[in-house]
Amino acid sequence: MVQKRLARGGATSLLALLALTCGAAPAAAQETPAAVAGKLRDAAAADDWGYRFLERLTSEIGPRLAGTEALTRAATMAQRELSGAGFENVHAEAFPMTAWIRGVETGEIVAPAPQHLVLTALGGSVATPASGIEAEVALFRTWADLLAAPPQSLTGKIAVVTQRMVRAADGGGYGAANPIRRAGASEAAKRGAVAYLLRSLGTDNHRLPHAGAMNYADDAPRVPAAALANPDADQLERLTALGPVKLRLVLTPTSNENASSVNVVGEVKGSERPDEIVLIGAHLDSWDLGTGAIDDGAGVAIVSAAGRLIAALPHHPKRTLRVVLFGAEEMDYSGAAYAKAHADDAAKIALAGETDFGARKIYMLAAPAGSAKSEFTRTLSETLVPLGIYLGRDPALFAGDDVRGLQTAGVPVISMRQNGLDYFDIHHTADDTFDKIEPQELAQNIAAWTAMAYLAAETDVDFRALATAQR
């Protein structure tokens, strides 16, 4: 059975897991959770199944925009892979959504120095007229400057915000800058702008724009919106300092309000309390400029590989481990859809976590609220030390966009922090491709998530009770 489950893996992973599951089988019932977690950690570090799954996903499917045929094919592949990896109850849960398709996107400086601009439409943006929009630029070097502009001061102009995103290991600069992308078009439209551009939310200096979703406010006109490659934002800063600049913008995205996507689910049934769930997730969809390797194919590989190793144990942990591959995170649908569909059984989810920050090494564990002194956290922390991961002082306050709805419903969360210094050099760009994945770093992630998921499913700790007691 173990050999069949590992047929898709390499020789190293086969030998490692055979040593774990067969060699230790006679004494498995007497082994401590810490000992099993340590063996799982070491087997995961030597296993390449997750790396190969990620290769197949990014090569055979490629970009996976939610609501498209590519996402449907990705979901079919994911179900096949999970079934072959020993998961049970593998299925897809459909939900409605509005699918957004990019279309043509061009920008150019018309005057004073005609030249091409590199940009990409923001997800959810409306189209320009077929002939495009040609207008003078109103440039703001900070978000605050745009917000300070009075009503109708931008009438007939293309508003441009060129504020730079701050590079930070924990990705905090992205969260701080996110309103520039999310709310910028509506704020510009409230002041009379006919279109909106921003410097990409990225920390690179490559001439590659960063995609991303935006949201329209109900009390403002809907104007086209796009992200500029960072060098092109610099170019506009230089030119507008010399005098008026006129741009021409053509965007032709379309939307299908009757589309749908799916969340793919697979489980490792618990041996004693199968109705209690430990949920780990990642998102299957991606933007369409690259092939979605770091965002979030890596996460898909991490949680799937973790579940596979746990499924191969001769004795499953007490709680059920549930892996969810969310099907529309980038457009903000799948987490809310999952939380709504599972509102009546959210109380059964003992703990949730999500990995959606690429494949760089994990350096810190943020434990569930109130659990710092528990046997679970002590054992997990000791198990992760050989991987170079330390226990953070603060509890997990956020675990990912797709588990946010569950967290709001009272589900405790856990988080593992990765080195994100260069994540936003690649994030949402055409550079998000498989070659950016470092196999050993991906393996470190898989090892950490495997150990964590096993211990969380095996422990008797009531994370809800601990979190409540801390309040």
C-alpha positions in Angstrom: 0.0 0.0 0.0 2.8 2.4 0.9 4.7 1.6 -2.3 1.6 2.2 -4.3 1.0 5.6 -2.7 4.6 6.6 -3.3 4.7 5.5 -7.0 4.8 9.1 -8.1 7.6 10.1 -5.8 11.4 9.7 -6.2 13.5 6.9 -4.9 14.7 8.9 -1.9 11.2 9.7 -0.7 10.2 6.0 -1.2 13.1 4.8 1.0 12.5 7.5 3.6 8.8 6.8 4.0 9.2 3.0 3.9 11.6 3.4 6.8 9.0 5.4 8.6 5.9 3.4 8.0 7.2 -0.2 7.7 10.4 -0.3 9.8 8.6 1.4 12.7 5.3 -0.3 12.3 5.6 -2.9 15.1 6.3 -0.1 17.7 4.2 2.6 16.1 1.4 2.3 18.7 3.9 3.0 21.5 5.7 5.8 19.8 5.2 9.3 21.2 3.6 12.0 19.0 7.0 13.8 19.2 8.8 10.8 17.8 6.3 10.4 14.9 6.4 14.1 14.1 10.2 14.0 14.0 10.2 11.0 11.6 7.6 12.8 9.4 9.7 15.9 9.4 12.7 14.0 8.2 10.8 12.0 5.6 9.3 15.2 4.2 12.7 16.9 4.0 13.9 14.0 1.8 10.8 13.7 -0.4 10.3 15.3 -3.8 6.7 14.5 -4.4 5.5 18.1 -3.6 8.1 19.6 -5.9 7.1 17.3 -8.8 3.4 18.0 -8.2 4.2 21.7 -8.4 6.1 21.1 -11.6 3.1 19.3 -13.1 0.7 22.0 -12.0 2.7 24.9 -13.4 3.7 23.0 -16.6 0.7 21.0 -17.6 -1.9 23.6 -16.5 0.1 26.9 -16.3 -1.8 30.0 -15.2 -5.1 29.3 -13.5 -7.4 32.3 -13.5 -10.5 31.6 -11.3 -13.6 30.9 -13.3 -11.8 29.8 -16.4 -11.3 26.4 -18.1 -7.7 26.4 -16.9 -8.9 26.4 -13.3 -11.3 23.6 -14.1 -8.4 21.5 -15.4 -6.3 22.3 -12.4 -9.1 21.2 -10.1 -9.3 17.9 -12.0 -5.6 17.4 -11.7 -5.6 18.2 -8.0 -8.4 15.7 -7.3 -6.4 13.1 -9.2 -3.2 13.8 -7.3 -4.9 13.8 -3.9 -6.7 10.5 -4.6 -3.4 9.0 -5.8 -1.7 10.3 -2.6 -3.9 8.4 -0.3 -6.5 11.0 0.6 -10.1 10.1 1.3 -13.3 11.9 0.5 -11.7 13.8 -2.3 -14.2 16.1 -4.0 -14.8 19.6 -5.4 -17.2 22.1 -3.8 -18.6 24.5 -6.4 -19.5 28.1 -5.8 -20.7 31.0 -8.0 -18.4 33.9 -8.9 -17.9 36.6 -11.5 -15.0 35.6 -13.8 -12.8 38.4 -15.0 -10.7 38.0 -18.2 -7.9 40.3 -19.1 -8.1 41.1 -22.8 -5.9 43.7 -24.6 -3.9 46.2 -22.5 -1.8 49.0 -23.9 -0.5 52.3 -22.6 1.6 55.0 -24.2 2.8 58.4 -23.5 1.4 60.6 -26.3 3.2 63.8 -25.3 5.7 65.4 -24.7 7.9 62.3 -25.5 5.9 59.5 -27.2 6.8 56.1 -25.9 5.3 52.8 -24.8 4.3 52.1 -21.2 4.3 48.6 -19.6 1.2 48.0 -17.6 -1.5 45.5 -16.7 -5.2 45.9 -15.9 -6.2 45.3 -12.3 -8.5 42.4 -11.7 -12.1 43.5 -11.7 -11.4 46.7 -13.8 -13.9 47.8 -16.3 -12.8 48.4 -19.9 -11.9 51.6 -21.6 -13.9 52.6 -24.7 -12.8 50.5 -27.7 -10.9 53.6 -29.0 -9.2 54.0 -25.6 -8.8 57.0 -23.3 -6.5 59.9 -24.0 -6.0 62.4 -21.2 -3.5 64.4 -19.2 -1.8 62.9 -16.2 -2.4 64.1 -12.7 0.5 62.5 -10.8 0.6 61.9 -7.0 3.8 60.7 -5.4 1.9 59.4 -2.3 -1.5 57.9 -1.6 -2.1 60.6 1.0 -1.6 63.3 -1.7 -4.4 61.7 -3.8 -6.8 61.5 -0.9 -6.0 65.2 -0.1 -7.1 66.3 -3.6 -10.5 68.1 -3.6 -13.6 66.9 -5.4 -13.6 67.4 -9.2 -9.9 68.5 -9.1 -9.1 65.6 -11.5 -11.9 66.0 -13.9 -11.0 64.6 -17.3 -7.6 63.4 -16.2 -5.8 60.1 -15.6 -4.8 59.9 -12.0 -1.5 58.2 -11.3 -0.1 57.3 -7.8 3.6 56.4 -7.7 4.1 55.7 -4.0 6.7 53.0 -3.5 6.1 49.8 -1.6 8.4 49.1 1.3 10.4 45.9 1.3 10.0 43.8 4.5 10.8 40.3 5.5 7.3 39.7 6.8 5.6 41.3 3.8 4.2 44.1 5.9 4.9 46.6 3.2 2.3 45.0 0.9 -0.5 45.2 3.5 0.3 48.9 4.1 0.2 49.7 0.4 -2.7 47.5 -0.5 -5.4 50.3 -0.3 -3.6 52.1 -3.2 -4.5 49.2 -5.5 -7.8 48.2 -3.9 -9.4 51.6 -3.5 -7.5 53.9 -5.8 -9.8 53.8 -8.8 -12.8 54.8 -6.8 -10.9 57.6 -4.9 -9.7 59.0 -8.2 -13.1 58.7 -9.8 -14.7 60.6 -6.8 -12.4 63.5 -7.8 -13.3 63.4 -11.5 -10.6 61.1 -13.0 -11.4 59.1 -16.1 -8.9 56.4 -15.4 -6.4 55.3 -12.7 -2.9 54.0 -12.7 -0.6 53.1 -9.8 3.0 52.0 -9.4 2.9 48.2 -9.1 2.7 46.8 -5.6 6.1 45.2 -5.9 9.7 45.7 -4.6 11.5 45.0 -7.9 13.0 47.3 -10.5 12.1 45.0 -13.4 9.9 46.2 -16.3 7.2 43.8 -15.4 3.8 45.0 -14.0 2.2 43.3 -11.0 -1.4 42.1 -11.4 -3.8 42.2 -8.5 -7.5 42.7 -7.7 -9.2 46.0 -7.0 -12.6 46.9 -5.6 -15.1 49.6 -6.7 -16.9 51.6 -4.2 -20.7 51.9 -4.6 -20.6 55.7 -4.4 -18.2 56.4 -7.2 -18.1 56.0 -11.0 -16.3 52.9 -12.3 -13.2 53.9 -14.2 -10.5 51.7 -15.8 -7.5 50.8 -13.6 -4.1 49.4 -14.3 -0.7 48.9 -12.6 2.5 50.3 -14.1 5.8 48.5 -14.2 7.9 50.2 -11.6 10.4 51.7 -14.0 7.5 53.2 -16.0 6.2 54.8 -12.9 9.6 56.3 -12.4 9.5 57.6 -16.0 6.2 59.3 -15.4 7.6 61.0 -12.3 10.5 62.4 -14.3 8.4 63.6 -17.2 5.6 65.2 -15.1 8.3 67.1 -13.2 9.1 68.8 -16.5 5.6 69.7 -17.5 2.2 68.3 -18.6 2.1 64.6 -19.8 -0.6 63.1 -21.9 -1.3 59.3 -22.0 -3.4 57.0 -24.1 -4.8 53.9 -22.4 -6.6 50.9 -23.9 -8.0 48.1 -21.7 -10.5 45.5 -22.9 -11.2 43.1 -20.0 -14.5 41.3 -19.9 -16.6 39.8 -17.0 -18.8 36.8 -16.8 -21.3 37.1 -13.9 -22.5 33.6 -14.3 -19.2 31.8 -13.8 -18.2 29.4 -11.1 -15.1 27.9 -9.5 -14.5 25.1 -7.0 -12.6 24.4 -3.7 -10.9 21.0 -3.9 -11.0 19.0 -0.7 -9.2 15.9 0.5 -9.1 14.3 3.9 -7.0 11.9 6.1 -9.7 10.4 8.4 -9.0 10.6 12.1 -8.6 7.4 14.0 -10.4 8.4 17.2 -12.2 11.7 16.7 -12.9 11.9 13.0 -15.5 14.6 13.4 -12.8 17.0 14.7 -11.0 18.7 11.8 -7.6 20.2 11.4 -7.7 22.2 8.2 -4.7 23.3 6.2 -5.1 25.1 2.9 -3.6 27.0 0.0 -5.1 28.5 -3.2 -5.2 26.7 -6.5 -6.0 29.7 -8.6 -3.4 32.2 -9.8 -3.1 35.3 -11.9 -2.6 34.9 -15.6 0.7 36.6 -16.3 3.0 33.9 -15.0 2.3 30.2 -14.1 1.5 30.7 -10.4 4.5 28.9 -9.0 5.1 31.0 -5.8 1.5 32.3 -5.7 0.3 29.8 -4.8 1.3 26.6 -6.5 4.0 26.3 -3.8 1.3 26.4 -1.1 -0.8 23.7 -3.0 2.3 21.5 -3.1 3.1 22.1 0.6 -0.3 21.2 2.1 -0.9 18.3 -0.4 2.5 16.8 0.3 2.0 17.2 4.1 -1.3 15.3 3.9 0.2 12.6 1.7 2.9 11.8 4.2 0.4 11.7 7.1 -2.0 9.6 5.0 0.7 7.0 4.6 1.1 6.4 8.4 0.0 3.0 9.6 -1.9 4.8 12.4 -3.6 8.0 11.5 -3.7 10.8 14.0 -6.8 11.2 16.2 -8.4 14.1 14.4 -9.2 14.3 10.7 -6.8 16.3 8.6 -8.5 18.2 5.9 -6.6 19.8 3.0 -8.5 22.5 1.0 -7.2 23.9 -2.2 -9.2 27.2 -2.6 -10.4 28.0 -6.1 -10.7 31.8 -6.3 -8.5 33.5 -3.7 -7.1 36.2 -6.0 -10.6 37.5 -6.8 -11.8 37.2 -3.2 -14.4 34.5 -3.6 -13.3 31.1 -2.3 -12.7 31.8 1.4 -16.0 33.4 1.8 -17.7 30.6 -0.2 -16.1 28.0 2.0 -17.0 29.7 5.3 -20.6 30.1 4.1 -20.9 26.5 3.0 -19.4 25.2 6.3 -21.1 27.7 8.7 -23.0 24.9 10.4 -19.9 22.7 11.0 -17.3 25.4 11.6 -17.4 24.5 15.3 -15.9 21.1 14.4 -12.8 22.7 12.9 -10.3 22.6 15.8 -7.6 24.6 14.0 -6.9 26.1 10.6 -3.8 27.4 8.8 -3.0 28.5 5.2 0.3 28.8 3.3 0.2 31.6 0.7 3.6 33.3 0.7 5.8 31.4 -1.7 8.4 28.7 -0.9 11.1 30.6 0.9 12.2 29.1 4.2 10.0 29.4 7.3 11.7 31.1 10.1 9.0 31.5 12.8 6.0 29.7 14.2 3.1 31.8 15.5 1.1 29.4 17.7 -2.6 29.5 18.3 -3.8 32.0 20.8 -3.5 30.9 24.3 -1.5 27.7 23.5 2.0 29.0 24.1 2.4 26.8 27.3 0.6 23.8 26.0 2.2 20.4 25.3 1.3 20.8 21.6 3.2 24.0 21.2 6.2 22.8 23.2 6.4 19.6 21.1 5.9 21.4 17.8 8.5 24.0 18.7 11.1 21.4 19.6 10.3 19.5 16.4 10.8 22.6 14.2 14.1 23.7 15.8 16.2 21.5 13.4 14.5 23.2 10.5 15.7 26.6 11.7 12.3 27.7 13.0 11.7 29.4 16.3 8.6 30.0 18.3 7.4 33.6 18.1 6.4 35.6 21.2 3.0 36.6 19.8 0.2 34.3 18.9 -1.2 33.9 15.4 -3.5 36.8 14.6 -4.0 36.0 10.9 -3.5 32.9 8.9 -4.5 33.7 5.3 -7.3 35.3 3.3 -9.0 32.0 2.6 -9.3 31.0 6.2 -10.3 34.5 7.4 -14.0 33.7 7.2 -13.4 30.6 9.4 -11.4 32.7 11.9 -14.2 35.2 12.1 -16.5 32.3 12.9 -14.3 31.4 15.8 -11.9 28.8 14.4 -8.5 29.1 16.0 -5.6 29.6 13.6 -1.9 28.9 13.4 0.7 30.6 11.2 4.2 30.0 10.0 6.2 33.0 8.8 8.5 32.8 5.8 11.3 34.9 4.6 9.5 37.3 2.2 12.3 39.8 1.4 12.2 39.0 -2.3 8.6 37.6 -2.6 7.2 40.9 -3.9 9.9 41.1 -6.6 8.0 38.2 -8.3 4.5 38.3 -6.9 1.7 38.7 -9.5 4.2 39.1 -12.4 5.1 37.2 -15.5 8.2 36.1 -13.5 6.2 33.9 -11.2 7.3 30.6 -12.8 8.5 27.2 -11.7 12.2 28.0 -12.0 11.9 30.4 -9.0 11.3 27.4 -6.7 14.3 26.2 -4.7 13.6 22.5 -4.0 15.3 22.4 -0.6 13.4 25.5 0.7 10.1 24.0 -0.5 11.1 20.7 1.3 11.7 22.7 4.5 8.2 24.1 4.2 6.7 20.7 3.6 8.6 19.3 6.6 7.3 22.0 8.9 3.7 21.8 7.8 3.7 18.0 8.0 4.9 18.0 11.5 2.5 20.8 12.5 -0.5 19.2 10.9 0.2 15.8 12.4 0.7 17.1 15.9 -2.4 19.3 15.7 -4.5 16.3 14.6 -3.0 14.0 17.2 -3.2 16.3 20.2 -6.1 16.5 22.7 -5.6 20.2 23.2 -8.8 22.2 22.8 -7.5 25.3 20.9 -10.9 27.1 21.2 -10.9 26.8 25.0 -7.3 28.1 25.3 -8.1 31.1 23.0 -11.3 31.8 25.0 -9.4 31.6 28.3 -6.8 34.1 27.1 -9.4 36.8 26.3 
